[in-house]
Amino acid sequence: MDFRDDVDLDASQVEDRGGGGFPGGPIAIGGGVIGLVALVVALFTGVDPSRLLGSGDVAPSERRAPASDLSTECKKGADADQSEKCRVVGVVNSVQRYWRSAFTERGKEPYQNARTVLFTGGVNTGCGQASSAVGPFYCPADRRVYLDLGFFTDLERRFGAKGGPFAQAYVIAHEYGHHVQNLIGTTRRVGGDRQGAGSASVRLELQADCYAGVWAKNAVDTGFYEKPFTKADIQEALDAAAAVGDDRIQERSQGRVDPEGWTHGSAEQRVRWFTTGYTTGAPARCDTFAGDI
C-alpha cells in the first residue's frame, strides 16, 4: 500500500484534537451510528453504555496526546508512507475523492466531505460525548468520523487481527461508508431494528463493509496510490473484518454465539460483503437490504 510520493494531500479533511478527555455533562445520542457502536460494545463487554458515551470522566491511565497541525506535517504522499497520521489523511483523501466521483457519475446530489477527527481518551461530538472505548465511529449529527489511533493496537491485541496499513484503511473506508449511507438516506432505515442476525443494523454495517471494498477496487483511480492493492493488502482488510464479526466477539467475551444479539454481522458475512464490493467495484452491488444476507 504505497502512496504516490508527489501527490498532494489535503490535511484540512482531518483534524487532530489530541487528548485530555472531555468535561462532564449530559450525553445526547441522536440515534445514529454512534449509538449502534456503543450498543455492541456494551453488549459484548458488559460495560455500562453511559461510561462509553459521556460519563464525564477519563480514566487516569488513558493516553494524553497534544493536538497537532496536520497541514504542516502531511503535504505529500511521501509523508503518508512515513507517518500514521498522514496515512490517515491520504486514505481519507482517496476515499472521499472516489465517492465524489461516484456520486457525480450516478447523477446523485454532490458528495459532501466529512472530516475525520483524531482524538485520544475522549471527545465531544454532535452525537454526545464519547470515550476511546467506543472505537471508531461516524456521527450523523455532525457528519464526522471519529478515530482514536490506539484502536488499531486494540484491533491486534484484543480482537486478534493481524493489523497493518490496509487494515487501518479498511476501518476508515467502512466509517465513510456510513457517511455515504447518511447522505443518501439509508441510515434512517435502521429505526428500532438494531439487533438480530437479519436486523437493519446488521444490514447497514455489512453495506458499509461492501462500500469499503468498492473503494479499495477503485482506489488507484483516485490518483493517490502507485498501483492497485496487493493480495496481501486485501488480506489485511479481510482479516480485520473477520476479527470484528459479532460471532468472533461473542465467542471471546461470553464463550457462545447468540445471533439474536448481533448488530454488525458475522465474520463470514463481513468478509463476504467486503469481497463483493472489492470484486465488483460497484456500489449498486452493495444492496444488503434486499433479500438474504
N, C-alpha and C positions, 0 to 999 in steps of 0.2 A: 504494500500500500504506500506508494511513493507519490508525493505531490510534485507537480512541475515546479522546478526551482524558481522560475521567473514569473509565475502567476501572481497577480496582485490579490492580497487578502483584504477583506472588508471587516475590520475589527469592530465596527460600530454595531454589528449584529450580535455581539457577545459582550456582556457586562460582567466584570469581575467585582463582586461586592466584598470579597474577603470573608472574614469570620467575626466571631464575637457574640453570636447569638442574637436574640431579639427581646424587646421589652415585654413585660406581661400585658395581658389584655384578652378580650374575648376572641374566640375563634368564629369565623364566619365562612362556612363552606357553602359554595354556590351550587352544589350538586353536580359538579363537573368531574373531570378525570382525576383530580387530586383526591377527591373523596373516595373514589374507587380504589386508588392505591392504598390509602390509609386503611380501608376496609380489609384488603387482602393481607396487609402486614399484621394488623391486629388479629385477624382470624388465624394466621399461621404461627404467630409468635406469642399470642396471649397478652400482648401489650395493650393497655388502655388506649384507644384511639385519641383521647384528649391529650395524652402525653406526646403523641406524634404530631398532632395538629394543634399547637398553640397552648401548651401548658404555661408558657411564660418563663420556663426555666431551661437552662442549658447545662448539662452535666459538666462538672469541673474537668473531667478527663477529655472532653471534646476538644479537637484541634482548633486553634485560632490562627487565622492567616490574614495578612494585610491585603487590602484591595490593591489592584494594580491597573495601570492604564495600558490596555492591550494594544492600543494603536501605536505605541512606541516599541512594543515587543514583537508584534505579529504583522509584518508588512508583506512578506513574500512567501511563496510555497516552501522555500528552503527553511524558513522559520518553523513551518508546520511539521517538518520532518525532524526537528530538533527539540521542540517544546510541546508538552502535553496540552497546555492551554492554547497554543497556536494551532495545534492539531484540531482541537475543538472548533476553533474559528474556521479552519479550512473545511471541515466536514459540514458545518452549518452553512457556509457559503455555497458549497456544492449542492447540498440538499435543497436549499431554497432556490438556487438557480434552476435546478431541474423542475421543481414544482411550478415556478413562474412560467417556464416554457410549456409545461404540460397543460396548465390552465388556459394559456393562450391558444394552443393547438386545438383544444376541445371546445373553444368558444365560451368558456366559463367567464365569470367575472374575474377581473385581475387578481392575481395572487397577492396577498398581503403578508409582508415579512413578519416573523415572530422572533423576538430577541431571546437568546439564551442567557440566563443569569447563573453565574458560577458563585457558589457560596460555601461556607464552612460552618457547621454547627446548627445554625437556624436562620430562617429568612422570613420576612414579611412579604406576602403575595396578595394578589387580588382575590384569592380564594381563602385567605386567612393566614395564620402563622403556621410554619412547618419546620420540623427538625430534620436533620440528615437521615434519621431512621426511616423516613418515608421512602427514600430512594428517589431516583429521577422522576419528574412528573411534569405534566403540562397543565397549566391553569387556564381554562377557557375565559375566565372573567377578565384577565389582563393580557391574554394571548402571549404568554411567555412560557418557555421551557426552563425548568429549574434543575440544577445539577450540582451535586457535591462530588468532586472528583474522587473522593475517598470511596465512593460506591464501587468503583472499578476494582479496588482492592478487595472489598467485600464480595464482589462477584466471584472472585477466585477463592478466597479463604472460606467464606460462609456458604456459598452456593455451589462450589466445586467446578466452576468454569475454568477453562484454560487461559482465558483472558487474551490480551493482545490488542493492537491498534484497531483492528477491524471489529473486534467485539465491542469496543467503545463506539465505533461508527454506527454499528447496528443499533445500539441503545439510543443514540441521538436521533438517528433516522426514524426509529419507532416513535419517539416522542413527537417528532414533526409530522408523523402520520396522523397523530391525534389533532394537530393543528389543522391539517387538511380536512379532517372529519368535522372539525368545528366550523370551518369556513363554508363547507358545502351543506351543513345542517345534519350530518349523520349522527353527531353526538347526542342530539335530542331524542334519538330512538331508544336510548337506554332506559329512560324513565325509572320506574321502580324495579325493573327486571335486572337485578345486579348480582345474582348468584345462581349457580347451576350450570351443568355441562352445556346446555343449549341456550343459556341466557343471552340477552342482548349485550351484557357486559363482556362476556367471553367473545362474542362475535365482533365487538368493537375492537378488542385487543388483538384478535387474530387478523383483522383487517389492517391494523397499524403495522403488524409484522409483515404482512403482504406488501404494504406500501414501502416499507424499508427495503424489501427485496427488489421492488420496482426501481427505486433509486439506485441501488447497487448495480443493477443491469445497465442503467443509463448514465452512471456517474462519469465515465471517461468523456462522454459527450459534453459535460458541463465545462470542460477545459481545465479542471483543477488537478487532474491526475495524469501521470506519464503514460499509463497503459491500463487496460482492464484489470480488474482484481484477479488474483490467482486463486487456484483451488484451496490453497492454504488460508488465504484471506477469508474466503467464504466459509470455510470450516470453522473459523473462529466465531463467525456470526451464528452458525448453526449450533455450535456448542453452547454459546451464551443463551440462545433462545431455548434450548432444551433444559439448561440449568435452572431457569426460572419458570419452568412449566409448573402448573398447580400441583400435579401429581408428585413431582420430584420434591417440591417444597413440603407438601403434606407428609410424605414418607419420612423426610428428615426430621420434621418438627413433632409429628404425632404418631409415627410408626404405622400409619394406614392411609389409604386413599379414599376420599369421600367426594365424588363428583358433584354432589349437591352443594358443596361449598366452593366450587370453582368460580373464579372471576376473570381469569386470564387465559385459560385453556391448558391442555396437557402439553407435555414436552413434545410428543409426536405431532400434535396439531400445530404448535408454534413453529416447529421445523418445517412442516409441510407447507404452511401458508407463506413463510418467508421464501421457500423454494419456488412456490407458484409465482410469486412476484418476480423473483430473480430469473426464472426460466422464460417467462413471457414478456417481462418488461412493460406490461400493460396494466394501468390502474383499473381498467374495466374488468379484468380478470380477478379482482380482489373483492367481489361481492359476497362477503361472508354472511350476509343477511338473507340470502336465497338458498333454501334447501338445507341439507345436512352439512355439518362442518367437521 
